[in-house]
Amino acid sequence: MIIPFIAADLREVNPSVLAYIGDSVYELYARCHVSERTASNSGKMHKLNVHYVSAASQAKAANAVMEELTEEEKEYFKRGRNSNSPTMSKNASPMDYMNATGFEALLGYLFLNNQGDRLDYIIQRSFEVIDSEQG
């Protein structure tokens, strides 16, 4: 696994950087999850993937796992959520967008801190939450 060195102390890393990395990590996990569930054409897989990576779905996942987070993980989530983003989603409420950014920052922190087992667990829980709403 590639783990880039960004800073000795991840508390010094801009939350936007953590969210940027976390977004990429989550996207890859979501694509793998979709690919496991269906071996369809790329267009159909893309549509399924969009459901997992949408701000609304990520916000629901974040809310579902919040009680399972450690205090340190909650701090990284809050840093990402409270960061001033220059953009907002066209398809999500501002609160969902902020919570999704917090979720991505948390994932970025876990990835950069080489906490693969914890990252796997939180992402798998998020997929369970998102899958359960699909029925």
N, C-alpha and C positions, 0 to 999 in steps of 0.2 A: 504494500500500500504506500502511496506517496503521501508523506506528511511534510509539507513545506515548513521551514523555520521562518516565522514572521516576527516573533519577539520572545525573549526569555520569560517575560511576564505578560500573559494574555490580558491582564487588566489594563495594560497600556495600549492595546490594540483598539482602534476605532470600531465601535459597534457596527458601522456600515460594512467594514471589512469582514467582520465575523458573519454578518448576514449574507454577504456576497458569496463567501466560501460555503456557508451552510445551505444556501439556495442551490448551489451546484451539487453538493453532496446529496441533498434530498431529491433533486431531479434524477440523479443516477439511480438511487434506490427505487424511486417511483417507476422509472422505466423498466428496471429489472422485475419489479413486482407485477407490472402490467404484462410483461413478456412471459412470466411464469403462468399467468392466468389465461392468456390467449395468444395463440400463434397466428394472428390475423395479419392483414395488410398494415402497412405503416400508418396510413391515414386513420384507420380505426383505433390502432394502438395509441396514436397521438391524442385522439379525442378522449380515450379512457385516462390517459396520463394527465391531461389538463384538469380532470376532476380532482386528482390527488394534489396537484401543485397549486391549485387556486388559493387565493388568500383566505377565502371563506372556509375551505376545508382545512387549511393549516391552522386557522384560528380555532376551529372546533377541536382539532387534535391537541393543540396547546392547552386549551381549557380542560380537556379530558385527562391529560397527564400532569397537570399542575400540582396536584396533591402528592404525586409520586416523586417530585423533584427535590433534590437536596437544596439547602440554603444557597450554596454557591451557584448551582444551576439556575435557581430563581433569580439571582443577581444578574447573571448573564442574559437571561430572558428579559428582565426589566430594562437593562441597558439598551438592548436592541429595540424593545418596544417603545422606549421613551426617546430614542434618538430622533433628531430632526431630519426626516427624509425629504429630499427635494421633490420627490414624485409621490403621487397617490394612484392607486389602482382605479381604473374606469369601471371595473366590475365588482368592486367590493366596498363595503362601508369603511370609513376612516378607522374605526375601532378594529375591524377585522384585519385591515391592512397593517395596523400597528402591532397587533398580536401575532400576525404571520411573520412580520419582521423580527419580533422577539423570538419566535420559534426558530427561525432561520439562524439568528445570532447564537442561540443555544446550541444548535447543531454544529455551527461553525466552531464554536468553542470546544465542543466534545471532540470533533475531528482533529483540530489543531493540537489539542491536549492529549492526543493518542488514546482516547477512551473509547475504543472501538466497540467493546461489549455494551457499554452504556448507550452509545449512539445507536447500535443495532436494536436494542431494547426499545428505546423511545420511538424510533421510526416504525418498528413493527407494531407497537401500541397505536401509533397514529393511523397506520393502515387498518388496524382492527376497527377503530372508531369510524373511519371514513367508509370502510366496507359495510359496517353495520347499518349505516344510514342509507346505503344503496339497496339493501334488502337481499 
